[in-house]
Amino acid sequence: MNRMDFTPYRRSTVGFDRLFDLLENNARNSGDNYPPFNIERRDEDAYRITIAVAGFKRQDLDITAQQNLLTVQGKKRDEVADGEMLHIGIANRGFERRFELADYVRVDNADLADGLLVIDLVREVPDAMKPKKISIGDSSLKVVENKEKGDDQADAA
């Protein structure tokens, strides 16, 4: 059974349709494991995707970043072997791998070395979206605190 039923949750939640659609879509498409990949959290707001792309050159790979979607495509090359192939065990087929990105996540860097495509991602939340502490009882709203983790600035009064 590959189908997950989120109907009870859809009835009691508002605004989570995209999340349920992503989960259902992922369950349907989980059978294709080529090429293999890792997703690593490197910091609170930094991530790394590593994709095994042995046999692909830089010109064979295409990385496209759109809003909330990262697409990596590998185009199959037609190479003629010098000799007669007795066994072909290294996959050289084309692929398309999609990664759904959270809001404010952007691609910072991409590199190809030793058959591994490494894509670094960074989450940059705008200042307007960061939590702020508001003083109570003041007719004019003043921001009391807008500290990020590790920020050593003094609180504004």
Disulfide bonds with the S-S distance in Angstrom:
none
